[in-house]
Amino acid sequence: MADLSQLVKAYDVRGVVPDQWDEKLAQLFGAAFVEVTGAAAIVVGHDMRSSSPGLTRAFARGAAARGADVTEIGLCSTDQLYFASGHLGLPGAMFTASHNPAQYNGIKMCRAGAAPVGQDTGLDEIRTLVEGWTEGGAPESVARPGTITQRDTLADYAAHLRSLVDLTGIRRLKAVVDAGNGMGGHTVPTVLEGLPIDVVALYFELDGTFPNHEANPLDPKNLVDLQAKVRETGADIGLAFDGDADRCFVVDERGEPVSPSAITALVAARELAKHPGGTVIHNLITSHSVPEVVREHGGEPVRTRVGHSFIKQEMARTGAIFGGEHSAHYYFRDFWNADTGMLAALHVLAALGEQPGPLSELVASYDRYAASGEINSTVADQPGRMAAVKAAYAGGENVTVDELDGLTVTTPDWWFNLRASNTEPLLRLNVEARDAGTVARVRDEVLAVVRA
């Protein structure tokens, strides 16, 4: 029997194929998804991994056997699946393991309108049903099985994105795009077709073995090829997408990475120009420049925990127009509160092309502080080390401490957040300050306690 505790995570299903799960299990997940959502119809799509088509078709069979009509949209990015869910008004399932290695696969599920299915919003119930069926018995058959039909949504997805950001009048730009052999190679040509953008394509061939580098732009080593190509070709900008193309990373004309916090601030300013006085969500380890820029542009910043389910809940609760995370997830009210790296990329291209200066100058006003980046420490006793760090700082002069998500310690000149990983014995540290010297000092002080 499969160990579903290892397979079903907080927000999705993910594991090694066929060691941890296979098409037989995917079929049960399809049946359970229909059972829990009560859906009469659903939409499914998949990435370029070799196991994805078989797993997706098995899920569709399981869903149809429970009476749901299934629309298969085939190869797609995760945000293209969210588009289909929102546009068609159907619950959806995306087969992808995002940036994980080739032997992995997974399912990201949502209700109609791209509303997330996580542990507290149906995933636990799905897991319980699947566990029951694997231990004995099977889903009951229904009198009328559903149909399975195919539909191509790529052109409609591209048209929707382009209706939200007007790029027709920008100056001509040269953009290097690294798709990492992932789904950006499928979506970027259609989304950017006919625009005044000369695309230099890197690794657009769909290949779930990731022959060139991991499709995880959060790791600096996976940006090296993009940075070199931007410098070599004299491009105005570089864009890197992860495996399922829901996240986008940006490098400037010098090949220097632009922090996702600066992108969040830039896009927030543009969205606030369209929706004056709007609310913008940011997680608690984005730069303090984000709430500053939001306030300067007449908006209302709202701070939340790290993780897409928290962002999407706050988006829905507050009616926020936009949300951003340090991990380059960008969420838009105009996109059913779902995350889409492609829409964020269009905003950056538009902002760059609407003015004459280079990207490095454009983002300088949004990138105001020095930061450490995320530093991981392997720690056996996470609560004990967290308590030791809290004891070291609590009660200090001009020090505020909060525990919304891990431990955040703030002073007028610097702040840090220390959080436990949900999946590994790690503590994650982020430090920000007015200058690099202060960042280094605070980082070393905290790490000395964490690693004592």
N, C-alpha and C positions, 0 to 999 in steps of 0.2 A: 504494500500500500504506500502511495506517495505521502511524503511528509509535508502536509500543507502549511505547517507552521513556518517552514523554511521558504515556501513558495509564495505565500500571500503576505505582501508587505503592507505598510501603512496606507499607501495610495494606489498600489497596483499589484499585479501578479508578475513575478520575475524569477527565472531559474534556468538551469542548464538543460538543454534538449539533447538526447532523450533521457538523460540520467535522472532529472528531477520531475520532468513532465513530458507528455507526448500528445499525439492527436486524440487518443482515447480520453485523456483528461480534459483536453480542450473542448471536446464535445459535451462533457458534463458541465464545464463552465458556461457554455452557450445555453444549455437548458436552465441552469441555475440563474443566469442573468435575466432570462425572460421571466422566470418564476418570481424573482425578487422585484423587478421593475414593473411587472404586470403589462409589459409592452405587447401591443398587437403587431408592431413592426419595429425593426432595428436596422442600423447601418453598420457595416464592418469594413475595415481597410487594413492594409499591412505595409511594412517596410520591405527592404531589399534582401533581408536575411534568407538563406536557403530554406530554413524551416518555416518561414512565415506563410507561404501560400497554403501548405498542407494544414497547419494549425488553424488558419483562418477559415478554411473550408469546413474543417471538423466542427469548429465553434458554430458556424452557420447551420450545419446539419442538426446540431443539438438544439439550437434556437428554433429552427423550423419544425423539429419534432414536437416542440412544446406549443406549436400553433402560431408562431410569429413569422410574418413575411420579412425576408432578409434582403436588403439591398447591399450588394458587394460593390465597393468603389475601387477595389484592386490596389495597385501601388499608390501610396500617398504619404505625405508627411503627417505628423500628429496633428498639426494645426489645420491641415486640410480635412482630417476626420472630424475635428471640432466644428469646422465650417459646415460640413455635411450634416452633422447633428443639429446645429443651429438653424441652418437653411431649410432642412427637410422636417425639422421638428421631431426628430427621432432619437431615442437612446442609441449610443454608439459604442463600438469596441475597436480599439487600435492595437494591432499586433506589432510590437516593437520592444527591443531592450535598450532603446536610445543609444547611449555611448558605451554600453557594456561590450565585452569581447564577443567574437563571432559565435561561440557555442551557446550563448544565452538567447532567450527570447522572453516575451512577456505580453501582458494585456493591460492597457489603460482603458478604463471603462467610464462612461458618462451617461447621465440621464438626458432626456430631450433638452435641447438648448444648451448642450455642452456642460451641464451642471455636473460637478465631479462626483464619482462614486469612490469613497474612501472607507476606512475602517468603521467610521461612525455613520456612514450614509449608505450602507448596503453591502459593503465588501465582506464584513463579518458574516452576514446572513448567507451570502453566496458561498463563502468558504464552508459554513456549517452544512449546507445542502450537499455540496460536492463531497465532503467527508462522509456524510451518511451514505451517499450512493456508492462510494468506493468500498465501504465496509460491507456492503450487501444490499441487494435491491437495485433498482434503476428508476430513472424518472418515469412517471406514468405516461403512457402514450395518450394522445388526444385524438378526438374524432376527425378533426380536419387539420392536417399538417400545413405549415406555412409554405410559401413559395420562396425560391431563391432566384433573384434577378441581378443583372449587372448594370451599372450606371457610371459614366465618367463625369467627375465633378471638377476636374482640374481647371478648365476654362472658366467656370462659374466662380471658383475660389479666387482665381487671379483677378477676375473682373471686380469681385467684391472688395478685395484689398485695394485695387487701384481707384475704386470709387471713394475711398477714405483718405487717400493722399494724392494730391495732384502733382505729378512730376513732368507734365507735358511742357511746361515753360522754363525748366531749369537749364542752366548752361551745360554743355556736354561734359560728361565725366568719364574717367577711366576707372573701373572697379575690378580688382582681382577678387574672385569668389572661390573659396576652398570649400567644396562640398564634402570632403573626407570620404568619398565613395558612398555617401549616404543620400538621403532623400532630397537634399538641396539640389542635387544633380537632376532630379525629376521636376521640381517646382520652379526653380530660378529661371530657366529659359522661357517658360510661359509667362511668369509674372513680369519679367523685365522686357519682354519682346516689344520692339517698336519704340521704346523709350530712348531719350538721348543719353544712353549709358553704353559705353564700349566695355563689354564683359571679357575679362581674361579668365578663362575657366581652369580651375585646378581640381582634378580628381572628381569629375562629374560622372564617371562610369559607375553605375550602381553595382556594388560588390560587397556583400555582407561579410567577406573575409577581411576587409579593411587592409588591403595590401600596402598602402602608402604610410598611413599612421592611424592611430586610434581616432575615432570621430568624437573626440572629447576636447573641445577648444579651451576648457577650463584649465587644462594642463599646459603650461607654457611650451613644452617640447613639441606639442602638436600644432603650434602656430609658426614654427620656424620656417616652413616652406612658404607660407603665405607672406610672412614678413620679407623674406628674400625676394619673392616675385614682385611685391609692391615696389621695393627699392629698384629692382632690375628694370622694371617697365615704366617707372616714373608715374605710377598710378596715383589717383587722388585719394583712394580709400581701399581697404581690404576688408572683406567680410568672411567669417568662418562659421559654418553651421555644424551642429552636432548630428548624430546618426539619423535621428528622426526629424531633424530640421525644425524643432520647435524653439531652439535657442540660437541666438546669433551673437557672435563676438565681432568687435570692430578694431581694426588697426588704422592708424593715421598715415599720412603721405610719407612719413619717415620710417614707417614699419613699426612704430611704437604702439603697444596695446592701449586702447582707450577703456578706462574702467567702466564696468556696467553701471556703476552709480552715476557717472557723468552722462551716460546714455539715458538713464532714467530721468535725470534732471532735464536734459535737452528735450526729450519727448514730452515730459510733463509740461514744460513751458509751451510747447506747440499745442498740446491738447487743451491747455488752459486758455490759449488764444481763441480756440473754437468754442470752449465751454467755460466762460468766465465764472470765477467763484467755485469751480468744481473741487471735489475731494480727490486726493491722490494718495494711494496706499504705498507704503514702503516697509520692507522688513527691517528689523532692528539692527542689522549689520550692514545696511547700506550707509553710505557716507552721510554725515550731517549736512553736506552741501545740498542733499535732496530736499529735506524740509525747508531749508533756507530759500532755495530757488522757488519752491512751490509757494511759500508765503510772499516772496517778492513779486510773483506773478498773480497775486490775488487769490490763490487757492488755499485749500485746507488740507494739510498733511495729516495722515493717520498712520501710526506706527503699529506694526503687527509682528507676530511670531514668524519664524522662517518656515517655509513650506507652502506649496501651491494651494493646499486645501484651506489654510488659514487666510491666504490672500483672497481666494475666491469667495470665501464666506464674508470677509470684510467688504469686498467689492459689492456683493449683493446687499449686505446690511446697510451700507452707507450710500449706495448709488454712485460709487466712485467712478470717475471717467477713465482712470488709468492706474496701474500698479506696476511696481518694478522690484526686482530682487537682485542681490549682489551676484547671483549665479547666472545672470543674463536671461532670466525669464521675464517677459513683459506681457502684461494683461490689459485688455482694452474693453471698455463697456461696449464699444461699437463692434466687438467680436465676441459677443455673448459672455463677457467677463473671462474669456479663455486666454491662454498665453499663445502668442505668435511672434516668433523671432523675425519672420518675414515682414510683418507690418512695422515693427520697430526699425528694421533695416530701411524700409521705404521712407520713414520719417527722417532718418539720418541722411539718406541720399538727397531728399528734398531740401532739408536745412542747409546742406553743403552746397547744393546747386543753385540755391536762391541768393547766394552771396558770393563775392569774388575771392575771399581768402581761403587758405588751406584749412583742413580739418583740425590740425593741431591748434590753430588760433581760435577756431570756432568753439572747441570744447574746453578751452582754457578757463573760461568763466564759470564752467560747471564742475571743474575739478580743482577744489580749493584746498585740499588737505593732503598730508602724507599718510600712507596706510601700509600696514604690514602684509596685507593679504592673509589668507586663512592658513594657520600653522597648526598641524596635528601633532598631538603627543599621545603615545600609547600608555594608558594608565589602567592598572588593575582595579583600583578603588576610586571610581569616578566621584561618588558623593563626598568621600573623605577629602580628596584634593580640592574639590569645589569649595568645601567648607573652610579649608585652610586658606584659600585665596580670599574668600569673603572676610575671614577674620583679620587678614593682613591689611585690608583696605577700609572696612566698615568703620565709621566713626571718625575718619580723617577729616581735616579741615576742607571745606568746600567740596566734599565728596558725597555724591548720591549713589545709592545702590538700588537696583531693582531686579526682580527675578521673573519677568514676563516670559523669558525664554533663556534658560541658563542663568548666568550672572552677568549683569551689565553694571560697570562702575564708570561714573562720569565725573569729570572735574571741568573747570572752565577752559583748560588747555588741552585735554586729551580724554579719550574714553576707550574702554575695551569691553569686549563680550567674550565670555567663556561658556561654551555649550558642550554637552555630551552628545556624541553620535547616537542615532537611534539604532544603528545596525552593527557597530564595531566598538571595541574597548578603547575609544579615542575621546580626548577632549580637544575641541577646536577653538583656537584663539584668534580674534581679530582685534587689532589696535589701530586707532586713528588719532592724529595730533596735528598741530599747526606746522610742524617741521619734522624732517626725517630723524634728526638726532633724538627728539623726544620719543618718537615711535620706537626707536631702537632701545632706549632706556627702559620704557615701560614694558615693552615686549620681554626684555631679558629679566626684569624683576618678576613678572608674572610667571614666566617659564621656570625660573629658579624654584618657585613654590610648587608649581604643577609637577615638576620632575624631581622634586626632592626625595 
